[in-house]
């Protein structure tokens, strides 16, 4: 089975998967549908970030238009544990409103996209991302460029060093960046948790790559698959 992986190209130095890789957008639903046809793709695996809602919706629609099967791979989200002080919100705008009154020093760990929602906030922000934000930023902030995984001891030290009073993050799930939640729990710091956008109605979903491989094998050998990451 031939697999083509597609990356959005938003990270300057991405970790590339094995095999054939394309980088860049498709030009919306129409462009993706055209690419699927030109490359004789037989199935689509949407393994994008849980917050790449636009690409997920485009993949589902383009695959449906082309009569192709599509599978969405979504790792489980994080679960609140005893001692956590989470405030769940639907989006960045709601998160910017939720931090009011929680503290003046905010650890903003949502990646570089979405930072603009906090541009009008008066708090001081420690912004951690792989690449610098390209849109508006808060008036008071420090930028920390880093890529996970992050160890628990390092996260606790980071929160203490910067006197963080509230953490803002997305419910991305996974172990690479989960230590910040344990650190916040340990130090009694509240966490504003941005919920994931929903998958398209009726979407077929699995939680890991192994299950996606099983799904592809069931489709039969000799087919080509496109994977969106």
Backbone as CSV, one residue per row, in Angstrom:
resi,resn,N_x,N_y,N_z,CA_x,CA_y,CA_z,C_x,C_y,C_z
1,UNK,0.838,-1.194,0.000,0.000,0.000,0.000,0.875,1.247,0.000
2,UNK,0.615,2.162,-0.910,1.368,3.410,-0.998,0.680,4.480,-0.154
3,UNK,1.471,5.172,0.651,0.937,6.212,1.524,1.658,7.524,1.253
4,UNK,0.902,8.579,1.048,1.435,9.923,0.876,1.030,10.755,2.092
5,UNK,2.007,11.304,2.795,1.720,12.157,3.948,1.742,13.618,3.514
6,UNK,0.797,14.388,4.014,0.716,15.807,3.688,0.823,16.631,4.954
7,UNK,1.758,17.593,4.972,1.950,18.486,6.104,1.505,19.890,5.718
8,UNK,0.939,20.598,6.673,0.432,21.941,6.383,1.551,22.927,6.094
9,UNK,2.731,22.702,6.662,3.842,23.610,6.439,3.864,24.798,7.377
10,UNK,3.151,24.714,8.487,3.083,25.838,9.417,4.216,25.841,10.433
11,UNK,4.902,24.705,10.576,6.059,24.618,11.466,7.315,24.693,10.610
12,UNK,8.261,25.534,11.007,9.435,25.789,10.169,10.337,24.573,10.026
13,UNK,10.460,23.771,11.064,11.332,22.589,11.013,10.538,21.377,11.496
14,UNK,9.589,20.870,10.705,8.752,19.761,11.162,9.513,18.448,11.230
15,UNK,9.019,17.560,12.072,9.536,16.188,12.107,8.816,15.424,11.009
16,UNK,9.554,15.012,9.975,8.937,14.422,8.791,8.661,12.933,8.985
17,UNK,7.518,12.471,8.540,7.224,11.035,8.592,8.012,10.288,7.527
18,UNK,8.066,8.987,7.665,8.750,8.147,6.682,7.901,8.068,5.415
19,UNK,8.566,8.027,4.265,7.845,7.865,3.006,7.644,9.174,2.260
20,UNK,6.778,9.130,1.263,6.516,10.300,0.441,5.773,11.374,1.226
21,UNK,6.270,12.608,1.134,5.689,13.711,1.898,5.482,14.916,0.983
22,UNK,4.315,15.540,1.107,4.071,16.829,0.447,3.832,17.857,1.547
23,UNK,4.216,19.111,1.280,4.081,20.165,2.269,3.333,21.341,1.655
24,UNK,2.344,21.848,2.378,1.585,23.007,1.905,0.106,22.731,1.827
25,UNK,-0.659,23.793,1.665,-2.100,23.657,1.587,-2.577,23.139,0.248
26,UNK,-3.888,22.910,0.157,-4.488,22.388,-1.069,-5.336,23.432,-1.797
27,UNK,-5.645,24.537,-1.117,-6.533,25.507,-1.732,-7.993,25.209,-1.453
28,UNK,-8.274,24.764,-0.233,-9.664,24.506,0.136,-10.164,23.149,-0.324
29,UNK,-11.480,22.978,-0.208,-12.108,21.697,-0.549,-11.899,21.353,-2.013
30,UNK,-12.083,22.315,-2.891,-11.952,22.048,-4.322,-10.542,21.592,-4.676
31,UNK,-9.540,22.279,-4.115,-8.161,21.901,-4.401,-7.816,20.526,-3.869
32,UNK,-8.303,20.204,-2.686,-8.038,18.884,-2.110,-8.720,17.796,-2.925
33,UNK,-9.975,18.035,-3.313,-10.695,17.051,-4.119,-9.963,16.803,-5.442
34,UNK,-9.458,17.859,-6.047,-8.719,17.723,-7.305,-7.433,16.933,-7.095
35,UNK,-6.727,17.225,-5.997,-5.476,16.513,-5.723,-5.742,15.031,-5.487
36,UNK,-6.800,14.714,-4.770,-7.137,13.314,-4.511,-7.358,12.558,-5.812
37,UNK,-8.044,13.209,-6.752,-8.309,12.561,-8.030,-7.055,12.416,-8.871
38,UNK,-6.269,13.468,-8.940,-5.058,13.438,-9.760,-4.060,12.399,-9.258
39,UNK,-4.050,12.146,-7.955,-3.089,11.203,-7.384,-3.689,9.824,-7.132
40,UNK,-4.898,9.613,-7.641,-5.565,8.311,-7.566,-5.612,7.767,-6.143
41,UNK,-5.993,8.640,-5.222,-6.094,8.257,-3.818,-7.375,7.458,-3.600
42,UNK,-7.278,6.398,-2.812,-8.421,5.532,-2.558,-9.034,5.713,-1.169
43,UNK,-8.272,6.300,-0.253,-8.769,6.499,1.113,-8.005,7.645,1.743
44,UNK,-8.650,8.326,2.672,-8.032,9.470,3.354,-7.985,9.200,4.852
45,UNK,-6.811,9.402,5.447,-6.649,9.312,6.888,-6.344,10.717,7.406
46,UNK,-7.260,11.269,8.156,-7.085,12.600,8.734,-6.407,12.451,10.088
47,UNK,-5.093,12.688,10.108,-4.322,12.597,11.356,-3.814,13.971,11.749
48,UNK,-4.602,14.999,11.446,-4.213,16.361,11.782,-4.291,16.588,13.288
49,UNK,-3.779,17.734,13.707,-3.861,18.119,15.118,-5.328,18.214,15.522
50,UNK,-5.675,17.848,16.767,-7.076,17.906,17.187,-7.729,19.276,17.018
51,UNK,-6.914,20.340,16.890,-7.476,21.678,16.733,-7.399,22.189,15.292
52,UNK,-7.033,21.321,14.366,-7.022,21.707,12.947,-8.402,21.466,12.355
53,UNK,-9.393,22.154,12.920,-10.779,21.916,12.538,-11.078,22.203,11.083
54,UNK,-10.448,23.238,10.526,-10.695,23.573,9.129,-10.240,22.488,8.181
55,UNK,-9.033,21.955,8.409,-8.507,20.898,7.551,-9.319,19.626,7.699
56,UNK,-9.740,19.317,8.917,-10.559,18.130,9.143,-11.875,18.215,8.388
57,UNK,-12.522,19.380,8.456,-13.785,19.561,7.743,-13.590,19.476,6.235
58,UNK,-12.510,20.077,5.737,-12.230,20.021,4.296,-11.957,18.595,3.837
59,UNK,-11.212,17.847,4.661,-10.894,16.466,4.301,-12.160,15.622,4.219
60,UNK,-13.046,15.794,5.197,-14.286,15.014,5.215,-15.153,15.345,3.998
61,UNK,-15.258,16.618,3.676,-16.109,17.016,2.553,-15.507,16.602,1.214
62,UNK,-14.187,16.819,1.045,-13.540,16.458,-0.214,-13.612,14.958,-0.451
63,UNK,-13.388,14.173,0.605,-13.452,12.716,0.474,-14.867,12.283,0.116
64,UNK,-15.856,12.892,0.757,-17.247,12.541,0.456,-17.599,12.888,-0.982
65,UNK,-17.161,14.053,-1.435,-17.429,14.469,-2.814,-16.805,13.517,-3.821
66,UNK,-15.630,12.993,-3.448,-14.906,12.089,-4.349,-15.307,10.635,-4.167
67,UNK,-16.222,10.363,-3.236,-16.661,8.994,-3.002,-15.619,8.141,-2.313
68,UNK,-14.765,8.777,-1.484,-13.690,8.052,-0.813,-14.009,7.851,0.663
69,UNK,-13.449,6.820,1.235,-13.587,6.581,2.655,-12.588,7.454,3.395
70,UNK,-12.988,7.951,4.560,-12.112,8.808,5.358,-12.158,8.366,6.815
71,UNK,-10.989,8.346,7.424,-10.849,7.957,8.829,-10.160,9.098,9.569
72,UNK,-10.664,9.441,10.751,-10.069,10.493,11.571,-9.343,9.866,12.750
73,UNK,-8.067,10.190,12.896,-7.269,9.694,14.018,-7.195,10.799,15.064
74,UNK,-7.735,10.544,16.245,-7.730,11.540,17.317,-7.310,10.880,18.629
75,UNK,-6.141,11.266,19.124,-5.728,10.750,20.430,-6.692,11.257,21.494
76,UNK,-6.878,10.500,22.563,-7.804,10.937,23.620,-7.388,12.262,24.228
77,UNK,-8.361,13.052,24.610,-8.068,14.297,25.303,-7.645,14.025,26.733
78,UNK,-7.174,15.068,27.407,-6.766,14.923,28.799,-7.982,14.829,29.717
79,UNK,-7.822,14.133,30.818,-8.896,13.982,31.790,-8.532,14.684,33.086
80,UNK,-9.487,15.403,33.620,-9.274,16.118,34.860,-9.107,15.119,36.012
81,UNK,-8.145,15.390,36.877,-7.864,14.514,38.008,-8.089,15.252,39.328
82,UNK,-8.110,14.472,40.398,-8.311,15.067,41.712,-7.203,16.091,41.977
83,UNK,-7.596,17.247,42.411,-6.631,18.310,42.669,-6.523,19.313,41.544
84,UNK,-7.032,18.964,40.357,-7.008,19.895,39.229,-8.021,21.015,39.446
85,UNK,-7.718,22.176,38.910,-8.633,23.322,38.966,-8.829,23.808,37.529
86,UNK,-9.600,23.052,36.775,-9.793,23.355,35.356,-11.041,24.204,35.141
87,UNK,-10.926,25.095,34.187,-12.068,25.855,33.694,-12.143,25.596,32.195
88,UNK,-13.152,24.856,31.765,-13.271,24.505,30.345,-13.994,25.611,29.588
89,UNK,-13.431,25.955,28.423,-14.013,26.990,27.569,-14.021,26.488,26.128
90,UNK,-14.902,27.050,25.276,-15.016,26.535,23.912,-13.968,27.038,22.930
91,UNK,-13.336,28.189,23.212,-12.400,28.746,22.229,-11.472,29.761,22.897
92,UNK,-10.571,30.326,22.084,-9.605,31.268,22.605,-10.225,32.536,23.147
93,UNK,-11.256,33.034,22.484,-11.922,34.243,22.952,-12.487,34.041,24.359
94,UNK,-13.128,32.889,24.565,-13.672,32.580,25.889,-12.557,32.403,26.911
95,UNK,-11.423,31.867,26.478,-10.283,31.696,27.387,-9.739,33.046,27.825
96,UNK,-9.661,34.002,26.882,-9.176,35.340,27.212,-10.094,36.014,28.220
97,UNK,-11.381,35.732,28.143,-12.331,36.284,29.104,-12.241,35.568,30.446
98,UNK,-11.950,34.266,30.414,-11.938,33.453,31.637,-10.776,33.781,32.554
99,UNK,-9.656,34.279,32.011,-8.487,34.525,32.858,-8.658,35.765,33.723
100,UNK,-9.656,36.582,33.420,-9.890,37.782,34.226,-10.168,37.387,35.675
101,UNK,-9.399,37.934,36.582,-9.595,37.649,37.994,-8.857,36.431,38.509
102,UNK,-8.234,35.649,37.611,-7.517,34.447,38.042,-6.063,34.728,38.389
103,UNK,-5.541,35.842,37.910,-4.143,36.167,38.175,-3.593,37.074,37.099
104,UNK,-2.460,37.710,37.396,-1.867,38.662,36.460,-0.753,38.046,35.632
105,UNK,-0.305,36.834,35.983,0.805,36.213,35.244,0.317,34.890,34.656
106,UNK,0.283,34.853,33.321,-0.369,33.772,32.581,0.656,32.984,31.768
107,UNK,0.603,31.675,31.877,1.391,30.786,31.012,0.489,30.396,29.862
108,UNK,0.764,30.944,28.677,-0.050,30.699,27.492,0.643,29.657,26.634
109,UNK,0.115,28.456,26.629,0.743,27.344,25.919,-0.261,26.716,24.963
110,UNK,-0.584,27.493,23.913,-1.562,27.061,22.913,-0.954,27.021,21.518
111,UNK,0.381,27.145,21.429,1.005,27.264,20.125,0.949,28.710,19.644
112,UNK,1.525,28.977,18.481,1.574,30.368,18.012,0.257,30.838,17.421
113,UNK,-0.577,29.910,16.968,-1.866,30.297,16.424,-2.864,30.514,17.556
114,UNK,-3.619,31.548,17.468,-4.605,31.826,18.500,-4.145,32.810,19.543
115,UNK,-2.867,33.192,19.515,-2.347,34.143,20.498,-3.049,35.491,20.357
116,UNK,-3.461,35.831,19.155,-4.090,37.131,18.920,-5.346,37.333,19.766
117,UNK,-6.007,36.247,20.155,-7.212,36.363,20.993,-6.906,37.011,22.339
118,UNK,-5.629,37.008,22.741,-5.232,37.552,24.037,-4.541,38.907,23.895
119,UNK,-4.516,39.451,22.682,-3.786,40.694,22.428,-4.311,41.861,23.251
120,UNK,-5.594,41.867,23.547,-6.171,42.968,24.301,-6.163,42.767,25.803
121,UNK,-5.649,41.642,26.264,-5.648,41.347,27.695,-4.569,42.156,28.413
122,UNK,-4.828,42.519,29.647,-3.883,43.337,30.398,-2.876,42.556,31.210
123,UNK,-3.008,41.230,31.272,-2.094,40.421,32.069,-0.719,40.312,31.392
124,UNK,0.255,39.821,32.171,1.569,39.481,31.616,1.522,38.022,31.195
125,UNK,2.111,37.717,30.019,2.040,36.366,29.462,3.429,35.788,29.219
126,UNK,3.600,34.529,29.590,4.719,33.717,29.125,4.154,32.876,27.988
127,UNK,4.563,33.163,26.758,4.026,32.480,25.588,5.030,31.422,25.140
128,UNK,4.626,30.153,25.179,5.507,29.087,24.712,4.972,28.520,23.406
129,UNK,5.847,28.446,22.408,5.459,27.924,21.100,6.705,27.416,20.390
130,UNK,6.493,26.627,19.348,7.629,26.135,18.566,8.193,27.251,17.705
131,UNK,7.311,28.038,17.081,7.702,29.179,16.256,7.042,30.442,16.794
132,UNK,7.601,31.620,16.510,7.026,32.867,17.021,5.640,33.140,16.435
133,UNK,4.750,33.769,17.201,3.442,34.162,16.666,3.623,35.181,15.535
134,UNK,2.739,35.130,14.558,2.823,36.048,13.430,1.751,37.125,13.485
135,UNK,0.774,36.951,14.371,-0.300,37.928,14.490,-0.101,38.779,15.750
136,UNK,-1.135,39.511,16.141,-1.056,40.392,17.296,-0.737,39.609,18.561
137,UNK,-0.006,40.240,19.469,0.384,39.627,20.737,0.003,40.567,21.881
138,UNK,-0.058,40.066,23.105,-0.357,40.943,24.254,0.707,42.027,24.419
139,UNK,0.341,43.089,25.097,1.270,44.202,25.309,2.438,43.794,26.200
140,UNK,2.169,42.904,27.160,3.213,42.463,28.091,3.403,40.952,27.954
141,UNK,4.551,40.544,27.475,4.766,39.104,27.313,6.257,38.793,27.192
142,UNK,6.564,37.528,27.415,7.885,36.965,27.133,7.669,35.743,26.269
143,UNK,8.477,35.587,25.231,8.329,34.469,24.301,9.355,33.391,24.603
144,UNK,8.883,32.163,24.738,9.745,31.013,24.979,9.555,30.034,23.830
145,UNK,10.567,29.885,22.979,10.491,28.951,21.855,11.034,27.600,22.310
146,UNK,10.180,26.590,22.267,10.567,25.262,22.748,9.645,24.218,22.141
147,UNK,10.164,23.014,22.020,9.394,21.883,21.501,9.435,20.752,22.517
148,UNK,8.274,20.136,22.802,8.209,19.046,23.754,8.955,17.823,23.261
149,UNK,9.131,16.821,24.139,8.458,16.659,25.435,9.100,17.492,26.540
150,UNK,8.276,17.766,27.573,8.731,18.551,28.708,8.613,17.689,29.971
151,UNK,9.676,17.687,30.764,9.700,16.892,31.998,8.960,17.634,33.108
152,UNK,8.405,16.877,34.046,7.631,17.466,35.129,8.472,18.436,35.960
153,UNK,9.678,18.052,36.312,10.528,18.920,37.130,10.803,20.239,36.419
154,UNK,10.989,20.175,35.111,11.239,21.389,34.337,10.006,22.290,34.320
155,UNK,8.834,21.679,34.207,7.596,22.462,34.153,7.316,23.141,35.497
156,UNK,7.539,22.411,36.580,7.347,23.002,37.902,8.308,24.177,38.097
157,UNK,9.569,23.984,37.699,10.564,25.051,37.831,10.188,26.262,36.980
158,UNK,9.654,26.011,35.789,9.255,27.099,34.894,8.125,27.928,35.501
159,UNK,7.123,27.244,36.035,5.993,27.946,36.637,6.421,28.754,37.852
160,UNK,7.324,28.191,38.640,7.812,28.902,39.825,8.682,30.094,39.442
161,UNK,9.578,29.879,38.494,10.503,30.940,38.083,9.753,32.174,37.579
162,UNK,8.693,31.938,36.816,7.944,33.051,36.222,6.730,33.454,37.052
163,UNK,6.593,32.858,38.225,5.519,33.205,39.161,4.145,33.125,38.481
164,UNK,3.939,32.039,37.763,2.709,31.857,36.992,1.525,31.658,37.939
165,UNK,0.419,32.327,37.619,-0.793,32.259,38.436,-1.943,31.549,37.732
166,UNK,-1.850,31.402,36.411,-2.885,30.688,35.658,-2.267,30.153,34.369
167,UNK,-2.679,28.950,33.988,-2.211,28.303,32.761,-3.353,28.253,31.763
168,UNK,-3.064,28.595,30.515,-4.046,28.478,29.439,-3.503,27.494,28.409
169,UNK,-4.274,26.458,28.104,-3.821,25.454,27.152,-4.995,24.902,26.359
170,UNK,-4.673,24.154,25.321,-5.685,23.460,24.524,-5.724,21.996,24.927
171,UNK,-6.887,21.376,24.810,-7.025,19.966,25.155,-6.498,19.105,24.006
172,UNK,-5.175,19.175,23.816,-4.548,18.449,22.712,-4.394,16.966,23.015
173,UNK,-4.285,16.611,24.293,-4.056,15.224,24.657,-2.613,14.819,24.403
174,UNK,-2.284,13.592,24.754,-0.941,13.078,24.522,-0.004,13.330,25.692
175,UNK,1.101,12.608,25.688,2.035,12.657,26.814,3.124,13.714,26.664
176,UNK,3.361,14.220,25.451,4.496,15.114,25.225,4.423,16.389,26.061
177,UNK,3.226,16.927,26.230,3.098,18.200,26.950,2.181,18.098,28.167
178,UNK,1.880,16.901,28.604,0.963,16.720,29.720,1.569,17.154,31.051
179,UNK,2.894,17.205,31.141,3.549,17.520,32.409,3.148,18.889,32.938
180,UNK,2.797,19.813,32.053,2.395,21.151,32.524,1.129,21.068,33.364
181,UNK,0.259,20.111,33.048,-0.973,19.950,33.817,-0.676,19.381,35.206
182,UNK,0.248,18.433,35.258,0.656,17.879,36.545,1.351,18.943,37.382
183,UNK,2.158,19.762,36.720,2.845,20.843,37.422,1.844,21.834,38.001
184,UNK,0.838,22.192,37.213,-0.188,23.121,37.688,-0.947,22.517,38.866
185,UNK,-1.263,21.226,38.785,-1.954,20.544,39.878,-1.091,20.549,41.146
186,UNK,0.189,20.276,40.974,1.105,20.229,42.109,1.192,21.571,42.817
187,UNK,1.167,22.643,42.043,1.328,23.984,42.602,-0.003,24.671,42.893
188,UNK,-1.112,23.976,42.608,-2.419,24.553,42.884,-2.798,25.692,41.953
189,UNK,-2.301,25.658,40.722,-2.555,26.727,39.755,-3.757,26.361,38.887
190,UNK,-4.704,27.270,38.695,-5.850,26.966,37.830,-5.438,26.855,36.363
191,UNK,-6.178,26.044,35.617,-5.920,25.826,34.190,-7.179,26.154,33.402
192,UNK,-7.048,27.052,32.445,-8.134,27.319,31.509,-7.912,26.400,30.315
193,UNK,-8.826,25.441,30.135,-8.684,24.392,29.127,-9.625,24.660,27.957
194,UNK,-9.035,24.861,26.771,-9.831,25.108,25.570,-10.246,23.772,24.960
195,UNK,-11.538,23.562,24.807,-12.053,22.306,24.268,-11.763,22.166,22.776
196,UNK,-11.727,20.930,22.327,-11.499,20.640,20.911,-12.724,20.985,20.066
197,UNK,-12.499,21.375,18.818,-13.643,21.505,17.912,-14.196,20.120,17.601
198,UNK,-15.502,19.983,17.396,-16.074,18.656,17.142,-15.703,18.133,15.759
199,UNK,-15.676,16.819,15.645,-15.488,16.192,14.337,-16.773,16.326,13.521
200,UNK,-16.673,16.201,12.193,-17.887,16.243,11.369,-18.884,15.173,11.809
201,UNK,-20.149,15.460,11.636,-21.194,14.525,12.043,-21.029,13.189,11.325
202,UNK,-21.107,12.107,12.086,-20.993,10.768,11.521,-19.572,10.337,11.206
203,UNK,-18.570,11.097,11.667,-17.174,10.783,11.343,-16.739,9.466,11.967
204,UNK,-15.969,8.693,11.205,-15.378,7.452,11.707,-14.063,7.807,12.380
205,UNK,-13.899,7.409,13.636,-12.766,7.859,14.435,-12.075,6.705,15.135
206,UNK,-10.721,6.765,15.181,-9.916,5.851,15.992,-8.955,6.692,16.816
207,UNK,-8.332,6.064,17.830,-7.526,6.828,18.772,-6.027,6.760,18.524
208,UNK,-5.567,5.866,17.648,-4.124,5.744,17.471,-3.771,5.237,16.074
209,UNK,-2.473,5.286,15.792,-1.979,4.901,14.468,-2.192,3.416,14.208
210,UNK,-2.031,2.583,15.241,-2.205,1.139,15.064,-3.610,0.820,14.558
211,UNK,-4.605,1.481,15.127,-5.987,1.256,14.685,-6.193,1.762,13.267
212,UNK,-5.517,2.846,12.910,-5.619,3.359,11.535,-5.004,2.378,10.551
213,UNK,-3.901,1.757,10.930,-3.273,0.758,10.064,-4.202,-0.436,9.858
214,UNK,-4.836,-0.867,10.934,-5.777,-1.985,10.814,-6.910,-1.630,9.851
215,UNK,-7.391,-0.393,9.955,-8.476,0.056,9.069,-8.032,0.033,7.612
216,UNK,-6.807,0.481,7.365,-6.292,0.489,5.999,-6.109,-0.928,5.467
217,UNK,-5.636,-1.834,6.320,-5.465,-3.218,5.883,-6.801,-3.841,5.496
218,UNK,-7.855,-3.464,6.222,-9.177,-4.004,5.920,-9.698,-3.533,4.562
219,UNK,-9.186,-2.398,4.111,-9.597,-1.899,2.796,-9.015,-2.748,1.671
220,UNK,-7.987,-3.484,2.009,-7.398,-4.365,0.993,-6.090,-3.823,0.467
221,UNK,-5.204,-4.676,0.086,-3.928,-4.283,-0.477,-4.117,-3.734,-1.889
222,UNK,-3.128,-2.938,-2.313,-3.171,-2.393,-3.665,-3.843,-1.041,-3.766
223,UNK,-4.362,-0.519,-2.654,-4.978,0.794,-2.692,-3.984,1.843,-2.216
224,UNK,-4.210,3.091,-2.614,-3.377,4.201,-2.192,-4.121,5.019,-1.168
225,UNK,-3.396,5.527,-0.186,-4.032,6.311,0.869,-3.315,7.630,1.029
226,UNK,-4.067,8.658,1.350,-3.490,9.956,1.630,-3.641,10.269,3.104
227,UNK,-2.571,10.655,3.755,-2.636,10.977,5.169,-2.402,12.451,5.408
228,UNK,-3.279,13.095,6.119,-3.156,14.527,6.407,-2.714,14.699,7.849
229,UNK,-1.592,15.414,8.042,-1.062,15.596,9.396,-0.957,17.086,9.724
